[in-house]
Amino acid sequence: MSADQPEHDENEIRRLAKLALRKQLRAIRATLPQSARDARSVEIVRRLLELDELTHATTVLAFASIGNEVLLGPLIEGMWAAGKRVALPRIVDDDLELRLVDARTELVEGAFSVPEPPADAKLVRPEEVQLVLVPALAVDPRGYRIGYGGGYYDRLLPRLEHACACVVAYDFQLVSEVPQLPFDVPVDLVVTDRRVLRTK
């Protein structure tokens, strides 16, 4: 047995645990009634609007909600009204491009059926972003999250040198500990319908 075998075995256990948690939380979130999703989303947006990080940001990277994800539409409209620049991610190969959107932008169906900006939308450089809102299926108080398994945000976050990273999720998606793998990148904030957690 090689010297790194125990570490490899531990990482494999954590990977399998993440897979199980991803499946479990996806199933739980799928049962959320629309009325509860709407009410919880309103509370999350209210807490986001109270953040100094949002108040002071001029460029925010958000995401287009799918399924039972937190509804960010009202927040995005409010940011436009406040004169903020809003970008959404666009999947290109194994990376996320950041593209500027406004009220006139017509989103297109991208990879995994996620709405995303068209290819001709203005490109936003990572260093321009001050706040990034990150989706998650589960997140823990340390800021480690479980996404959908593509690793897109783990690759993106280190490139956002000037951005505060904030997971937005329902409170039942907050778990005591997410199994952590070497490539996982924690966020700075977690905002749910019940609380705001600062991880640093």
Sequence and secondary structure as in RCSB ss.txt:
>XXXX:A:sequence
MSADQPEHDENEIRRLAKLALRKQLRAIRATLPQSARDARSVEIVRRLLELDELTHATTVLAFASIGNEVLLGPL
IEGMWAAGKRVALPRIVDDDLELRLVDARTELVEGAFSVPEPPADAKLVRPEEVQLVLVPALAVDPRGYRIGYGG
GYYDRLLPRLEHACACVVAYDFQLVSEVPQLPFDVPVDLVVTDRRVLRTK
>XXXX:A:secstr
  TTHHHHHHHHHHHHHHHHHHHHHHHHHHT  HHHHHHHHHHHHHHHHT HHHHH SEEE     TTS   HHH
HHHHHHTT EEEEEEEETTEEEEEEE TT   EE GGG EE  TTS B  GGG SEEEE  SEE TTS EE SSS
 HHHHHGGG TT EEEEE  GGGB S     TT    SEEE SS EEE  
